[in-house]
Amino acid sequence: MENNLAALVDAQTKDTNKYETPINGLSLHRWDTPTAPTSYVLDASLCMIAQGKKQVILGEETYVYDANHFLFTAIDLPVIAQIIEASPQTPYLGVILKLDPYVLAELMLDAHLSFRPSSDDKKGVAIGMMTTSLSDALVRLIKLLDAPQDRAILAPLIIKEIFYRLLMSPQGNRLKRIAAAGTTGHRIVQAIEWLKMNFATPFQVATLARTVGMSTSSFHQHFRDITSMSPLQYQKRLRLTEARRLLMTENSDISSASLQVGYESLSQFSREYKRFFGMSPSEYVRQ
């Protein structure tokens, strides 16, 4: 089945490294060589590989997956990712499907899916084994790219099937914990949404905790459990990732980029940028 999936992704990505498909939330990826570590915010997504190997670093933890495994993030996370296995003869071929929390919540209600919180499923990211049913559904979804007359009706149904398979997998409890309204995981998602929209704004952890209806200590602990970092570390990574984008794609000067992402001190910005990316902003701009 992996070979079939690889052939489909290969055919759709002959001339591009990233193909944002007409199917909402579905993107296909291709690289002919291993890549350098790259930082970005990975949306809540199901990430699958048809060919090759990739690693994702979150905080101090590294997740490696290949064609026999999938990776999913139940929430948006600032990660460092690197393709570690690819060549012109056997390129890396990847598939990313963004997770829709509303569809997940609807599925939980329709299927009467319940869950029991466990100390083993707190993290908002996990790796699981690819199954034939999940792979079959993915193949059918990608085939719809060449069947526009069927796409509008069938694509949402197949995506719901894929989400259902994921919810029913051994790793599905992590998703249920995030998707279920009123749970601690759902409150952390609300906090993360606020941070994404206001990352340049100074904030107090205690104030954000009260906003989502949690005590400061509980909020801090659960935030770290799910994201592998503190709220302030999460904000810092959002700031630095956006600053890198401004320097790379907007031709911003270093001082302007620093101010736009919320730093009042240029020296602090330069110091933290170098600590996170391994080079100073000026070195990055020169490259």
C-alpha positions, 0 to 999 in steps of 0.5 A, a space after each residue: 500500500 505504501 508503494 501505491 501511496 508513493 506513486 500517487 504523491 510522486 505523480 502530484 509533486 513532479 514540479 514542486 516541493 509543496 502542493 497545497 491541493 484543492 482539498 481543504 487542509 491537504 498538502 503534499 510534499 517532496 524533497 530530493 535531498 535531506 534538509 537542514 533543520 527548519 523551525 516553524 509552527 506545525 498546525 494540528 495535523 496528521 503527518 504521513 510519509 509515503 517514502 523517506 524519513 523525517 524527524 520532528 523536535 519538540 522541546 527536548 524530545 525528538 520524534 522520528 517517523 517513516 512510511 510505516 508510522 504517522 505523526 500527529 499533533 493535536 494542537 499547533 506547536 512550534 517545532 524544528 523539523 528535518 527530512 533525514 532520508 531522501 535522494 533524487 532516486 527515492 525522494 521524500 514524499 509526504 502528506 499532511 492533513 490538517 485536523 479540524 477540531 469541530 469535525 473531531 468533536 462532531 465525530 466523538 458525539 456521533 460515535 459516542 466516543 468517550 475517554 478516560 484521562 491517563 498520565 500516558 497520553 498528555 502530550 499533544 504529539 504522538 507517533 502511531 503505526 500506519 494501518 491498512 484502513 488508514 492508508 486505504 482511506 488516504 489513497 482514496 482521498 488523493 485519487 480525488 485530486 484527479 476526479 474534480 467532479 467527485 471531490 466536493 462530495 466525497 472528500 469530506 466523507 473520506 476525511 471524516 473516515 481518516 479522522 475516525 480511524 485516528 480517533 480509534 487508534 491506540 493514540 486516539 485518546 490524545 486527540 479525544 482529550 484535546 477535542 472534548 469541549 470542557 476538558 483541560 486539553 480544550 482549555 489549553 487549546 484556547 490558550 494557545 489560540 490566544 497566544 498565536 493571535 497575540 504573541 507580540 503582546 506581553 502577558 501574565 501567565 496568571 491572567 491567561 490561566 484565569 481567562 481559560 478558567 484554570 488556576 495558575 499552577 494547574 495551567 502551567 503544569 498542563 500546558 507543559 504536559 501537552 506542549 513540552 514547554 512553558 507558556 512563555 517558552 511557547 510565546 518566545 518560539 512563536 516570536 522567533 519563528 515569525 521574526 525569521 519569516 519576516 527576515 526571510 520573506 518580507 525583507 525586514 531589517 533586524 530592528 524592525 523584525 525585533 519590534 514587530 514580534 514584541 522585543 523591546 531590546 534588540 540585544 535580547 532579541 539577537 541573543 535569543 535568536 542565536 540561541 534558538 537558530 544557532 546563528 545571530 540575525 545578522 549572520 542569517 541575513 548575510 547568508 
